[in-house]
């Protein structure tokens, strides 16, 4: 008996085809999808990448920003985080310049 291919079932030995599938059917996905459709129909933009990747990327970035905003409501926490990021970049650049 031959098993039917089910695109919704992912083989655990392979990567998912689209890394953003987890965001599908979220409110953010639906909103961004509609906005992107409007831009395309109005010929304001032309996509060179599959819409699912563009939408997924935007949703992921949006959710990360929302998460960061929630995480850093406290100004002191936000400042410490930014300082850590700047320090890490400084040491990355410094270590590259030695080579």
N, C-alpha and C positions, 0 to 999 in steps of 0.2 A: 504494500500500500504506500502510495506517495503522499507525503504531507503537503498540504497546501501552504504556499508562502503567505505569511501574515505579516504585513509591514509594521504592525503595531507591536509585534513581539520581537525584541532585540536579542540577537545572539550574544551571549556573554563573552564570547571570544573576540568580538569586534567592537570598535568604537561606534557610538551612535552616529547616524548619518549627519545629524544636525545637532550641535552642542546646545542649541537653544530650545529644544523641544519641550523642556520642562516648563517653559514660560507660556506655551500655547494655552489658549483658553483662559488666560488671566485677563483681568480688566485692562491692565496696561497694554497687553498684546492687542486686544480688540481696538482700543483707542488709537494706538500708534498705527495699526494696520489701516484704519479708516482715514487717518490723516495722510498717511503715505499714498493711499489710493487717490485721494483728492489732488495731491501734488503731481502725481503721475498723469491723471486725467487732464489736469489743467496745463500740462506740459511745462510745469515749473522745474521738474527734475526728470532725469532719465537714469534708471538703475542699470548698473553693469554687473550687479551681483543679484543672486536670487532674493526676492523680497523676504523670504523666511529668515535669511541670515541678517539682513538689514534690520528687520523688525526685532529679531531676537537680540541683536547687539544693542539696539537702543533701549529695549526693555531692561536688559541686564545692567546697563550703565545707569539708567534711571533708578532702578531699585537699589543699586549700590549707593547712589547719591542720597536717596531717601534714608537708607539705613545709616549712612554716615551722619546725616543731619540729626537723626534721632539719637544716635550714639553720642554725639558731641553737642548736645543742648547746653551742657555746662561749658562755659568759655574757657575755663582753666584746662579741662580735658582736651578741648580742641587745640589749644595752644601747645600743650605737651605733645600731642600727636603730630602736629605740623613740625615742631622742632625736631622730633625723632626722624621724620621723613627727610628734612633738610640735612640733618647730620648723616643719615645713611647715604644720601646722594653725594655729599661732600667726600665721604670716605671711598665711595665707588670711583669717583673722578680722580681722587688722589692716588688710589691704587693703580688705576690705568695709566696715569702719567709717569709712574715709576718704571713701567715696562718699556 
